Amino acid sequence: MDFALLLNAFERTHRERGWPRQRLLHECLRAAIRGGQLAPGTRLAATRVLAAELGLARNTVLYAYEQLASEGFVLPDRRGTVVAGNVGQPVVAPAAGGKDGLSRRAQHLRGVAGQDRNATVVFPADAMGAFAPGVPALDEFPLAQWRRMLDRAWRALTPRQLNYGDPAGEPQLRMAIADHLRAARGVVCDAGQVFITDGTQSSLDVCLRAFADQGDTLWIEHPGYGGALAAGRGAGLQVTGIAVDMDGIAPTDDDWNAAPPRLIYTTPSHQYPTGSVLSPARRMALLERARAAGALIIEDDYDSEFRHGGPPLAAMQGLVADAPVVYLGTFSKTMFPALRLAFIVVPAGLAGAFAQMQAQGATRGRVAEQLALAEFLRSGLFARHVRRMRRLYCQRRDALSEALQRHACAGAVIHGGTAGMHLALRFQDVQWDDLALSRRAAQDGIVALALSAHGTGEGAAWNGFLLGYAQVPAENMDGLARRLGALLPA
């Protein structure tokens, strides 16, 4: 097998991701094994030989081989390294009792949020580069300072803290988050209302269990976040998609009358995926109608820190006294996704009961990371990092917008530039198949998610691309937009 050709092809496909060469080689070899190009029993080239052939350091090849061995793809022996057996795509016989061995609920969830429609456009969860959404500029994170805070947290831990932690989260972090939210987002809360989770999806799951019964109605945005649709269906709720316009979620009187909600999920600061910002008038109207209907609003304050067109709008949770709002936030976008720390702010009157429920099944651990994050917030480093990223993302947004205007906007309109880390390129006056175009972009190494795959209700969804720009250097935007524009019909 010609390893050089395989590696070059892999690098060409993934050149925008910025992966180190040792990871590129590992992924290249693993793909060849899974795809059958390297059959079971094949002996891999010696590390020195392969390093010389590819122009790599021998340690790079050793790393790739060791990773493959740890994953069970290869087996080291006295003569070198051979491909293990039964490591290609497995053939699994359906389990008795159900299709593919899944429950009816799991079968139902397989088609959530366009997964079936996007089945031929597969992007890995760790996709990076142009234009994977939701990924911050990871190379700009102050990693050295974070390491020092982690080290201090670990050194200060007592043996008692190595036990299961507080199910609500470490008190120091809850207090630091409450202080930050009061100052930065206008959230009215104390530490007793703050609960730590391992991500927005976990926050959603626990909120739907806590605040709705099976069969209750959940409103979500259409188009919207597929994770909310999955969580709602998984909880056995009746999920209704409410149309989004330029001012955010826009329920009508017919919506309130025909399907009154128990819960309303919205992303008011930067709607996903359209980029709309919920207007102040619409925020107040939604709060008033929700209170009158006895509904709770789940405010996912997605991208709120990165407001590019003026000061950030205050969170809905703090706009009125005793707002019927459960507030969700995460550090995945402001810091880095692998941190896996997020939070829920529960209304004061519900916090006690919520804490009792959380105690039954919450994740208890990651004490050092929570303590380090508390210091990161209190030291001012978090605010400083967010300010710096806001400036950087504004530059990158401008560069992408200008490049799209030059190369990709015939028949398309840019939305969502006033906030956040992504733009929506909407095919407004043309009938283009955004799913097919997304597949073509993927073949060229560009992640351009189809907006139509984010439909969560009845009626036509938006048509176009979701383009994340946070991790893409400004100087690369023109060339990338030119390549993307070349894929669009004339």
Secondary structure, 3 states (H helix, E strand, C coil): CCHHHHHHHHHHHCCCCCCCHHHHHHHHHHHHHHHCCCCCCCECCCHHHHHHHHCCCHHHHHHHHHHHHHCCCEEEECCEEEECCCCCCCCCCCCCCCHHHCCHHHHHHCCHHHCCCCCCCCCCCCCCCCECCCCCCHHHCCHHHHHHHHHHHHHHCCHHHHCCCCCCCCHHHHHHHHHHHHHHCCCCCCHHHEEEECCHHHHHHHHHHHHCCCCCEEEEEECCCHHHHHHHHHCCCEEEEEEEECCEECCCHHHHHHCCCCEEEECCCCCCCCCCCCCHHHHHHHHHHHHHHCCEEEEECCCCCCECCCCCCCCHHHCCCCCCEEEEEECCCCCCHHHCCEEEECCHHHHHHHHHHHHHHCCCCCHHHHHHHHHHHHCCHHHHHHHHHHHHHHHHHHHHHHHHHHHCCCCCEEECCCECCEEEEECCCCCCCHHHHHHHHHHCCCCCEEHHHHCCCCCCCCCEEEEECCCCCHHHHHHHHHHHHHHCCC
